[in-house]
Amino acid sequence: VYVPKYIYPVSKVISTGVNLLISLLPLFLMCMATGVRATKAWLLIPFDLVFLLVFCIGLGFMLSAVMVFFLVLQFIWNVFSMVLTYSTPIFYPESILPDNFQGVLAINPMYHFIQFFRKIILEGISPEPREYLICTLFSAAFCMIGIVVFKKSQDRFIFYI
């Protein structure tokens, strides 16, 4: 039975997205417990989740295509994703970073998605149009590159599996 190859990375991202939605429930409960008030801006959360989903689908296409040919990339990606997580100000304020590190934040896509979410949840306001544009560009670029890489290499998967 023919199964399209793109189903595997897309289904993995969507199932992880469902996990994210479920994990947002405790976040919202903690927000209410700590006094963070729900505002109209919270209605913008789906925008950030869609940006993140599209970004992850593109990244999933890229990684799944490249990892077929270079199995060692799986281990390199684990290290890289840990570095990316720690270089993204999630558990610390970005103000403690030196000025020369601010350029790294600008090219880190996760920083922009997290800042978008923080502005909505913690400040209760809509992010600036510039942040919408940046998140849209990162999402669209990664998705398009991922689709192109996946489509160009999918016919050779069978020779390396």
N, CA, C and O atoms as a DFTB+ gen file, in Angstrom:
644 C
 N C O
     1  1       0.853      -1.168       0.000
     2  2       0.000       0.000       0.000
     3  2       0.898       1.229       0.000
     4  3       1.804       1.347       0.824
     5  1       0.641       2.132      -0.919
     6  2       1.447       3.343      -1.027
     7  2       1.080       4.313       0.092
     8  3      -0.093       4.610       0.314
     9  1       2.089       4.794       0.783
    10  2       1.917       5.821       1.799
    11  2       2.842       6.970       1.427
    12  3       4.041       6.755       1.252
    13  1       2.319       8.176       1.302
    14  2       3.196       9.304       0.962
    15  2       4.255       9.506       2.043
    16  3       3.965       9.426       3.237
    17  1       5.466       9.765       1.612
    18  2       6.584       9.876       2.558
    19  2       6.458      11.086       3.475
    20  3       6.951      11.066       4.603
    21  1       5.810      12.125       3.001
    22  2       5.704      13.333       3.814
    23  2       4.805      13.142       5.035
    24  3       4.823      13.958       5.956
    25  1       4.026      12.076       5.039
    26  2       3.117      11.817       6.160
    27  2       3.885      11.644       7.477
    28  3       3.410      12.073       8.528
    29  1       5.045      11.030       7.426
    30  2       5.782      10.725       8.653
    31  2       6.248      11.977       9.394
    32  3       5.957      12.108      10.583
    33  1       6.956      12.901       8.748
    34  2       7.341      14.095       9.509
    35  2       6.150      14.970       9.899
    36  3       6.137      15.544      10.988
    37  1       5.160      15.076       9.026
    38  2       4.000      15.913       9.343
    39  2       3.216      15.331      10.511
    40  3       2.793      16.072      11.399
    41  1       3.014      14.015      10.525
    42  2       2.253      13.402      11.622
    43  2       2.995      13.535      12.949
    44  3       2.369      13.712      13.993
    45  1       4.317      13.451      12.915
    46  2       5.095      13.610      14.143
    47  2       4.966      15.030      14.688
    48  3       4.811      15.223      15.894
    49  1       5.030      16.016      13.808
    50  2       4.902      17.409      14.246
    51  2       3.490      17.675      14.767
    52  3       3.326      18.349      15.784
    53  1       2.489      17.164      14.095
    54  2       1.117      17.405      14.542
    55  2       0.844      16.709      15.876
    56  3       0.178      17.279      16.740
    57  1       1.347      15.496      16.054
    58  2       1.126      14.820      17.344
    59  2       1.855      15.545      18.469
    60  3       1.358      15.608      19.593
    61  1       3.024      16.090      18.172
    62  2       3.732      16.875      19.181
    63  2       3.000      18.193      19.427
    64  3       3.018      18.710      20.544
    65  1       2.355      18.742      18.389
    66  2       1.551      19.947      18.552
    67  2       0.362      19.719      19.472
    68  3       0.001      20.594      20.258
    69  1      -0.242      18.550      19.373
    70  2      -1.342      18.208      20.287
    71  2      -0.808      18.137      21.717
    72  3      -1.470      18.589      22.651
    73  1       0.380      17.572      21.885
    74  2       1.027      17.550      23.201
    75  2       1.222      18.965      23.728
    76  3       0.996      19.230      24.909
    77  1       1.645      19.878      22.848
    78  2       1.838      21.271      23.249
    79  2       0.524      21.882      23.715
    80  3       0.482      22.571      24.735
    81  1      -0.545      21.633      22.972
    82  2      -1.846      22.188      23.367
    83  2      -2.271      21.679      24.741
    84  3      -2.798      22.438      25.555
    85  1      -2.042      20.409      24.992
    86  2      -2.397      19.847      26.299
    87  2      -1.527      20.458      27.397
    88  3      -2.008      20.714      28.501
    89  1      -0.237      20.693      27.094
    90  2       0.645      21.260      28.110
    91  2       0.383      22.746      28.352
    92  3       0.875      23.300      29.335
    93  1      -0.377      23.399      27.480
    94  2      -0.740      24.792      27.721
    95  2      -1.782      24.925      28.839
    96  3      -1.883      25.975      29.473
    97  1      -2.545      23.875      29.078
    98  2      -3.554      23.930      30.142
    99  2      -2.923      24.200      31.511
   100  3      -3.381      25.101      32.214
   101  1      -1.877      23.444      31.920
   102  2      -1.243      23.789      33.198
   103  2      -0.633      25.191      33.201
   104  3      -0.609      25.854      34.238
   105  1      -0.139      25.647      32.044
   106  2       0.401      27.006      31.969
   107  2      -0.690      28.019      32.273
   108  3      -0.472      28.951      33.047
   109  1      -1.852      27.847      31.677
   110  2      -2.944      28.786      31.916
   111  2      -3.429      28.708      33.364
   112  3      -3.800      29.725      33.950
   113  1      -3.428      27.523      33.930
   114  2      -3.799      27.388      35.347
   115  2      -2.794      28.113      36.242
   116  3      -3.184      28.773      37.205
   117  1      -1.501      27.993      35.929
   118  2      -0.475      28.697      36.712
   119  2      -0.593      30.205      36.531
   120  3      -0.370      30.961      37.476
   121  1      -0.938      30.641      35.340
   122  2      -1.140      32.075      35.114
   123  2      -2.255      32.598      36.009
   124  3      -2.127      33.657      36.624
   125  1      -3.336      31.855      36.076
   126  2      -4.458      32.291      36.902
   127  2      -4.108      32.222      38.382
   128  3      -4.532      33.071      39.166
   129  1      -3.332      31.208      38.764
   130  2      -2.944      31.065      40.168
   131  2      -1.976      32.162      40.603
   132  3      -1.973      32.555      41.770
   133  1      -1.170      32.650      39.696
   134  2      -0.185      33.683      40.047
   135  2      -0.692      35.091      39.784
   136  3       0.038      36.057      40.003
   137  1      -1.916      35.224      39.325
   138  2      -2.499      36.548      39.160
   139  2      -2.351      37.163      37.783
   140  3      -2.680      38.334      37.592
   141  1      -1.867      36.401      36.825
   142  2      -1.794      36.914      35.455
   143  2      -3.204      36.862      34.883
   144  3      -3.817      35.798      34.797
   145  1      -3.701      38.014      34.500
   146  2      -5.083      38.084      34.024
   147  2      -5.171      37.757      32.535
   148  3      -4.316      38.142      31.737
   149  1      -6.230      37.035      32.195
   150  2      -6.504      36.745      30.786
   151  2      -7.005      38.024      30.125
   152  3      -7.882      38.708      30.653
   153  1      -6.442      38.332      28.978
   154  2      -6.837      39.532      28.249
   155  2      -7.321      39.137      26.853
   156  3      -7.262      37.970      26.463
   157  1      -7.797      40.130      26.119
   158  2      -8.216      39.876      24.739
   159  2      -7.032      39.441      23.880
   160  3      -7.208      38.762      22.868
   161  1      -5.841      39.829      24.282
   162  2      -4.642      39.466      23.524
   163  2      -4.433      37.955      23.505
   164  3      -3.787      37.430      22.598
   165  1      -4.966      37.262      24.486
   166  2      -4.811      35.803      24.518
   167  2      -5.460      35.152      23.295
   168  3      -5.129      34.017      22.952
   169  1      -6.362      35.848      22.648
   170  2      -6.978      35.317      21.432
   171  2      -5.976      35.248      20.279
   172  3      -6.249      34.620      19.256
   173  1      -4.824      35.887      20.442
   174  2      -3.772      35.863      19.421
   175  2      -2.832      34.666      19.564
   176  3      -1.960      34.465      18.719
   177  1      -2.993      33.887      20.599
   178  2      -2.130      32.722      20.817
   179  2      -2.159      31.759      19.634
   180  3      -1.108      31.229      19.275
   181  1      -3.309      31.508      19.010
   182  2      -3.293      30.610      17.846
   183  2      -2.370      31.076      16.721
   184  3      -1.821      30.245      15.999
   185  1      -2.189      32.386      16.558
   186  2      -1.255      32.868      15.541
   187  2       0.153      32.336      15.813
   188  3       0.819      31.819      14.917
   189  1       0.587      32.471      17.052
   190  2       1.925      31.999      17.408
   191  2       2.024      30.489      17.256
   192  3       3.049      29.974      16.808
   193  1       0.975      29.785      17.623
   194  2       1.000      28.324      17.501
   195  2       1.041      27.889      16.037
   196  3       1.695      26.901      15.701
   197  1       0.348      28.618      15.169
   198  2       0.402      28.295      13.740
   199  2       1.788      28.587      13.185
   200  3       2.336      27.790      12.423
   201  1       2.366      29.744      13.568
   202  2       3.730      30.054      13.141
   203  2       4.677      28.938      13.568
   204  3       5.501      28.474      12.779
   205  1       4.554      28.520      14.804
   206  2       5.435      27.481      15.346
   207  2       5.209      26.143      14.649
   208  3       6.171      25.432      14.362
   209  1       3.970      25.794      14.376
   210  2       3.656      24.542      13.701
   211  2       4.238      24.510      12.289
   212  3       4.831      23.510      11.884
   213  1       4.072      25.588      11.548
   214  2       4.607      25.653      10.183
   215  2       6.130      25.596      10.206
   216  3       6.744      24.910       9.388
   217  1       6.735      26.318      11.143
   218  2       8.194      26.282      11.302
   219  2       8.669      24.859      11.588
   220  3       9.631      24.391      10.978
   221  1       8.003      24.177      12.506
   222  2       8.400      22.817      12.881
   223  2       8.182      21.818      11.751
   224  3       8.966      20.881      11.598
   225  1       7.145      22.001      10.967
   226  2       6.937      21.108       9.821
   227  2       8.083      21.273       8.828
   228  3       8.609      20.282       8.321
   229  1       8.470      22.504       8.549
   230  2       9.602      22.739       7.658
   231  2      10.887      22.159       8.204
   232  3      11.648      21.523       7.474
   233  1      11.132      22.374       9.485
   234  2      12.328      21.821      10.120
   235  2      12.275      20.293      10.127
   236  3      13.294      19.629       9.935
   237  1      11.091      19.748      10.347
   238  2      10.930      18.289      10.312
   239  2      11.218      17.708       8.943
   240  3      11.837      16.650       8.831
   241  1      10.769      18.397       7.896
   242  2      11.086      17.953       6.535
   243  2      12.588      17.967       6.294
   244  3      13.148      17.012       5.756
   245  1      13.233      19.052       6.693
   246  2      14.685      19.154       6.484
   247  2      15.431      18.062       7.240
   248  3      16.263      17.356       6.669
   249  1      15.130      17.933       8.515
   250  2      15.854      16.961       9.339
   251  2      15.588      15.531       8.902
   252  3      16.510      14.717       8.860
   253  1      14.350      15.217       8.579
   254  2      14.048      13.842       8.178
   255  2      14.722      13.490       6.856
   256  3      15.151      12.354       6.659
   257  1      14.814      14.456       5.959
   258  2      15.472      14.185       4.676
   259  2      16.976      14.027       4.852
   260  3      17.578      13.120       4.278
   261  1      17.575      14.890       5.631
   262  2      19.030      14.856       5.782
   263  2      19.468      13.675       6.652
   264  3      20.519      13.084       6.405
   265  1      18.681      13.331       7.656
   266  2      19.073      12.238       8.557
   267  2      19.044      10.871       7.886
   268  3      19.676       9.933       8.370
   269  1      18.324      10.748       6.786
   270  2      18.343       9.488       6.042
   271  2      19.745       9.233       5.497
   272  3      20.232       8.103       5.501
   273  1      20.377      10.292       5.035
   274  2      21.696      10.160       4.409
   275  2      22.841      10.255       5.405
   276  3      23.885       9.636       5.203
   277  1      22.664      11.011       6.466
   278  2      23.708      11.209       7.472
   279  2      23.147      10.851       8.841
   280  3      22.596      11.711       9.529
   281  1      23.281       9.607       9.237
   282  2      22.701       9.143      10.499
   283  2      23.317       9.830      11.709
   284  3      22.659       9.983      12.739
   285  1      24.572      10.244      11.592
   286  2      25.244      10.888      12.716
   287  2      24.615      12.244      13.034
   288  3      24.803      12.770      14.131
   289  1      23.871      12.813      12.085
   290  2      23.233      14.100      12.302
   291  2      22.229      14.047      13.455
   292  3      21.947      15.068      14.082
   293  1      21.701      12.881      13.728
   294  2      20.760      12.723      14.843
   295  2      21.416      13.144      16.150
   296  3      20.792      13.830      16.959
   297  1      22.644      12.749      16.365
   298  2      23.341      13.077      17.598
   299  2      23.797      14.538      17.604
   300  3      23.774      15.205      18.639
   301  1      24.207      15.014      16.442
   302  2      24.603      16.418      16.329
   303  2      23.394      17.315      16.577
   304  3      23.513      18.348      17.235
   305  1      22.230      16.926      16.053
   306  2      21.022      17.716      16.249
   307  2      20.640      17.779      17.723
   308  3      20.191      18.822      18.199
   309  1      20.810      16.679      18.450
   310  2      20.502      16.695      19.881
   311  2      21.339      17.738      20.607
   312  3      20.823      18.481      21.442
   313  1      22.612      17.797      20.295
   314  2      23.496      18.784      20.925
   315  2      23.116      20.189      20.477
   316  3      23.035      21.106      21.294
   317  1      22.882      20.356      19.174
   318  2      22.533      21.675      18.641
   319  2      21.223      22.182      19.238
   320  3      21.116      23.361      19.577
   321  1      20.237      21.315      19.369
   322  2      18.948      21.759      19.922
   323  2      19.087      22.142      21.397
   324  3      18.382      23.029      21.877
   325  1      19.993      21.477      22.114
   326  2      20.231      21.856      23.506
   327  2      20.896      23.240      23.567
   328  3      20.528      24.073      24.395
   329  1      21.863      23.474      22.697
   330  2      22.517      24.790      22.635
   331  2      21.494      25.856      22.252
   332  3      21.489      26.946      22.824
   333  1      20.633      25.550      21.295
   334  2      19.596      26.491      20.870
   335  2      18.643      26.807      22.022
   336  3      18.236      27.955      22.198
   337  1      18.292      25.797      22.798
   338  2      17.395      26.007      23.936
   339  2      18.034      26.909      24.981
   340  3      17.391      27.831      25.482
   341  1      19.298      26.649      25.314
   342  2      19.961      27.457      26.333
   343  2      20.325      28.849      25.825
   344  3      20.508      29.763      26.629
   345  1      20.434      29.030      24.515
   346  2      20.729      30.359      23.989
   347  2      19.457      31.181      23.799
   348  3      19.523      32.364      23.465
   349  1      18.319      30.565      24.008
   350  2      17.042      31.273      23.930
   351  2      16.622      31.665      25.336
   352  3      16.502      30.798      26.201
   353  1      16.396      32.948      25.588
   354  2      16.026      33.358      26.947
   355  2      14.621      32.882      27.329
   356  3      13.624      33.579      27.140
   357  1      14.591      31.686      27.864
   358  2      13.329      31.117      28.334
   359  2      13.276      31.214      29.856
   360  3      12.293      31.689      30.425
   361  1      14.343      30.760      30.505
   362  2      14.394      30.715      31.965
   363  2      15.151      31.903      32.558
   364  3      15.329      31.986      33.773
   365  1      15.587      32.801      31.719
   366  2      16.323      33.973      32.182
   367  2      15.934      35.169      31.313
   368  3      15.536      35.001      30.160
   369  1      16.051      36.370      31.869
   370  2      15.705      37.552      31.062
   371  2      16.813      37.856      30.046
   372  3      17.992      37.621      30.311
   373  1      16.426      38.369      28.909
   374  2      17.411      38.669      27.875
   375  2      18.300      39.837      28.272
   376  3      19.341      40.055      27.651
   377  1      17.916      40.586      29.285
   378  2      18.704      41.738      29.714
   379  2      20.039      41.334      30.338
   380  3      20.948      42.160      30.422
   381  1      20.176      40.087      30.776
   382  2      21.448      39.681      31.391
   383  2      22.491      39.285      30.350
   384  3      23.648      39.041      30.691
   385  1      22.088      39.220      29.087
   386  2      23.020      38.851      28.026
   387  2      23.879      40.048      27.630
   388  3      23.395      41.180      27.627
   389  1      25.136      39.815      27.299
   390  2      25.973      40.923      26.838
   391  2      25.463      41.489      25.506
   392  3      24.755      40.811      24.761
   393  1      25.829      42.723      25.227
   394  2      25.347      43.392      24.010
   395  2      25.770      42.677      22.732
   396  3      25.026      42.665      21.751
   397  1      26.966      42.079      22.740
   398  2      27.430      41.415      21.519
   399  2      26.688      40.102      21.260
   400  3      26.846      39.512      20.191
   401  1      25.897      39.643      22.201
   402  2      25.126      38.411      22.037
   403  2      23.735      38.695      21.472
   404  3      23.017      37.766      21.103
   405  1      23.351      39.966      21.402
   406  2      22.017      40.325      20.912
   407  2      21.824      39.926      19.450
   408  3      20.702      39.630      19.038
   409  1      22.903      39.913      18.656
   410  2      22.811      39.493      17.260
   411  2      22.433      38.033      17.125
   412  3      21.747      37.644      16.180
   413  1      22.885      37.224      18.075
   414  2      22.550      35.795      18.061
   415  2      21.048      35.619      18.308
   416  3      20.410      34.745      17.719
   417  1      20.502      36.450      19.175
   418  2      19.061      36.369      19.434
   419  2      18.258      36.723      18.189
   420  3      17.204      36.139      17.939
   421  1      18.754      37.674      17.413
   422  2      18.020      38.115      16.227
   423  2      17.899      37.009      15.184
   424  3      16.911      36.964      14.450
   425  1      18.889      36.114      15.104
   426  2      18.830      35.038      14.101
   427  2      18.281      33.733      14.674
   428  3      18.166      32.741      13.955
   429  1      17.946      33.729      15.952
   430  2      17.392      32.546      16.601
   431  2      15.868      32.563      16.437
   432  3      15.197      33.377      17.072
   433  1      15.310      31.685      15.601
   434  2      13.852      31.724      15.387
   435  2      13.051      31.463      16.654
   436  3      11.981      32.043      16.839
   437  1      13.551      30.603      17.523
   438  2      12.799      30.286      18.740
   439  2      12.644      31.511      19.633
   440  3      11.633      31.658      20.319
   441  1      13.638      32.383      19.625
   442  2      13.564      33.616      20.419
   443  2      12.340      34.424      20.006
   444  3      11.611      34.925      20.863
   445  1      12.112      34.554      18.722
   446  2      10.999      35.367      18.234
   447  2       9.646      34.732      18.555
   448  3       8.701      35.434      18.914
   449  1       9.549      33.409      18.430
   450  2       8.291      32.742      18.769
   451  2       7.993      32.876      20.266
   452  3       6.844      33.081      20.659
   453  1       9.016      32.761      21.084
   454  2       8.823      32.853      22.536
   455  2       8.494      34.289      22.939
   456  3       7.626      34.507      23.784
   457  1       9.176      35.271      22.346
   458  2       8.874      36.666      22.647
   459  2       7.440      37.018      22.244
   460  3       6.749      37.753      22.948
   461  1       7.010      36.486      21.113
   462  2       5.641      36.686      20.647
   463  2       4.662      36.172      21.704
   464  3       3.709      36.862      22.068
   465  1       4.908      34.964      22.188
   466  2       4.036      34.330      23.186
   467  2       4.084      35.091      24.510
   468  3       3.048      35.317      25.135
   469  1       5.288      35.488      24.937
   470  2       5.425      36.213      26.206
   471  2       4.674      37.541      26.181
   472  3       4.019      37.911      27.156
   473  1       4.775      38.247      25.070
   474  2       4.113      39.543      24.974
   475  2       2.605      39.373      25.132
   476  3       1.943      40.198      25.760
   477  1       2.072      38.306      24.561
   478  2       0.631      38.051      24.663
   479  2       0.244      37.652      26.081
   480  3      -0.700      38.202      26.649
   481  1       0.968      36.700      26.649
   482  2       0.584      36.156      27.959
   483  2       0.939      37.105      29.105
   484  3       0.075      37.456      29.909
   485  1       2.194      37.517      29.183
   486  2       2.638      38.278      30.347
   487  2       2.266      39.760      30.286
   488  3       1.880      40.353      31.293
   489  1       2.387      40.350      29.093
   490  2       2.090      41.777      28.995
   491  2       0.645      42.035      28.601
   492  3       0.135      43.135      28.810
   493  1      -0.026      41.029      28.030
   494  2      -1.429      41.172      27.669
   495  2      -1.669      42.089      26.489
   496  3      -2.743      42.677      26.362
   497  1      -0.669      42.216      25.621
   498  2      -0.815      43.077      24.445
   499  2      -0.434      42.301      23.193
   500  3       0.203      41.249      23.253
   501  1      -0.842      42.848      22.070
   502  2      -0.473      42.243      20.796
   503  2       0.967      42.604      20.469
   504  3       1.383      43.742      20.688
   505  1       1.734      41.652      19.949
   506  2       3.091      41.991      19.520
   507  2       3.055      43.021      18.398
   508  3       2.031      43.208      17.741
   509  1       4.175      43.677      18.193
   510  2       4.278      44.676      17.136
   511  2       4.153      43.989      15.776
   512  3       4.455      42.803      15.651
   513  1       3.713      44.722      14.767
   514  2       3.624      44.132      13.417
   515  2       4.956      43.560      12.942
   516  3       4.986      42.595      12.179
   517  1       6.041      44.150      13.391
   518  2       7.376      43.652      13.028
   519  2       7.562      42.206      13.506
   520  3       8.138      41.385      12.792
   521  1       7.077      41.897      14.708
   522  2       7.197      40.532      15.234
   523  2       6.328      39.548      14.452
   524  3       6.718      38.400      14.240
   525  1       5.152      40.003      14.027
   526  2       4.322      39.159      13.162
   527  2       5.081      38.835      11.878
   528  3       5.104      37.692      11.421
   529  1       5.698      39.865      11.309
   530  2       6.433      39.691      10.063
   531  2       7.626      38.757      10.235
   532  3       7.859      37.877       9.405
   533  1       8.375      38.951      11.308
   534  2       9.547      38.106      11.555
   535  2       9.124      36.648      11.741
   536  3       9.725      35.752      11.148
   537  1       8.105      36.405      12.550
   538  2       7.636      35.031      12.774
   539  2       7.099      34.424      11.480
   540  3       7.323      33.245      11.206
   541  1       6.394      35.225      10.688
   542  2       5.882      34.732       9.412
   543  2       7.020      34.373       8.474
   544  3       6.983      33.330       7.821
   545  1       8.037      35.233       8.401
   546  2       9.168      34.972       7.509
   547  2       9.950      33.732       7.928
   548  3      10.301      32.905       7.086
   549  1      10.225      33.598       9.229
   550  2      10.939      32.402       9.695
   551  2      10.131      31.143       9.384
   552  3      10.679      30.151       8.903
   553  1       8.838      31.184       9.659
   554  2       7.986      30.011       9.423
   555  2       7.936      29.661       7.947
   556  3       8.146      28.509       7.569
   557  1       7.660      30.646       7.121
   558  2       7.536      30.399       5.684
   559  2       8.856      29.955       5.074
   560  3       8.886      29.046       4.244
   561  1       9.943      30.593       5.481
   562  2      11.254      30.237       4.919
   563  2      11.635      28.803       5.277
   564  3      12.048      28.032       4.410
   565  1      11.499      28.450       6.541
   566  2      11.863      27.092       6.949
   567  2      10.951      26.065       6.302
   568  3      11.406      24.987       5.918
   569  1       9.662      26.388       6.176
   570  2       8.735      25.437       5.557
   571  2       9.052      25.245       4.081
   572  3       9.064      24.116       3.590
   573  1       9.308      26.335       3.374
   574  2       9.611      26.207       1.945
   575  2      10.934      25.470       1.715
   576  3      11.023      24.596       0.852
   577  1      11.945      25.826       2.485
   578  2      13.241      25.136       2.342
   579  2      13.086      23.657       2.675
   580  3      13.630      22.798       1.981
   581  1      12.342      23.363       3.741
   582  2      12.121      21.968       4.129
   583  2      11.403      21.174       3.054
   584  3      11.767      20.033       2.767
   585  1      10.390      21.771       2.463
   586  2       9.636      21.080       1.404
   587  2      10.539      20.826       0.201
   588  3      10.517      19.737      -0.371
   589  1      11.329      21.819      -0.184
   590  2      12.218      21.658      -1.344
   591  2      13.252      20.563      -1.075
   592  3      13.475      19.699      -1.923
   593  1      13.882      20.595       0.099
   594  2      14.886      19.579       0.436
   595  2      14.260      18.193       0.455
   596  3      14.838      17.238      -0.063
   597  1      13.080      18.083       1.052
   598  2      12.412      16.787       1.147
   599  2      12.029      16.263      -0.239
   600  3      12.276      15.099      -0.555
   601  1      11.427      17.125      -1.064
   602  2      10.997      16.690      -2.403
   603  2      12.170      16.269      -3.277
   604  3      12.072      15.303      -4.033
   605  1      13.286      16.999      -3.173
   606  2      14.438      16.670      -4.012
   607  2      15.122      15.376      -3.591
   608  3      15.759      14.719      -4.414
   609  1      15.000      15.005      -2.330
   610  2      15.732      13.835      -1.859
   611  2      14.855      12.612      -1.594
   612  3      15.395      11.533      -1.348
   613  1      13.541      12.732      -1.634
   614  2      12.669      11.626      -1.235
   615  2      12.792      10.389      -2.123
   616  3      12.578       9.272      -1.654
   617  1      13.129      10.571      -3.382
   618  2      13.238       9.407      -4.261
   619  2      14.479       8.568      -3.977
   620  3      14.556       7.416      -4.406
   621  1      15.445       9.127      -3.265
   622  2      16.669       8.374      -2.937
   623  2      16.621       7.762      -1.539
   624  3      17.566       7.077      -1.148
   625  1      15.557       7.986      -0.779
   626  2      15.461       7.445       0.578
   627  2      15.623       5.924       0.586
   628  3      16.295       5.366       1.453
   629  1      15.006       5.273      -0.378
   630  2      14.975       3.799      -0.408
   631  2      16.368       3.204      -0.505
   632  3      16.591       2.085      -0.043
   633  1      17.303       3.921      -1.089
   634  2      18.667       3.417      -1.246
   635  2      19.482       3.506       0.038
   636  3      20.535       2.876       0.141
   637  1      19.016       4.275       1.018
   638  2      19.794       4.493       2.241
   639  2      19.129       3.920       3.474
   640  3      19.724       3.919       4.552
   641  1      17.922       3.439       3.339
   642  2      17.224       2.899       4.516
   643  2      17.517       1.427       4.664
   644  3      17.023       0.790       5.595
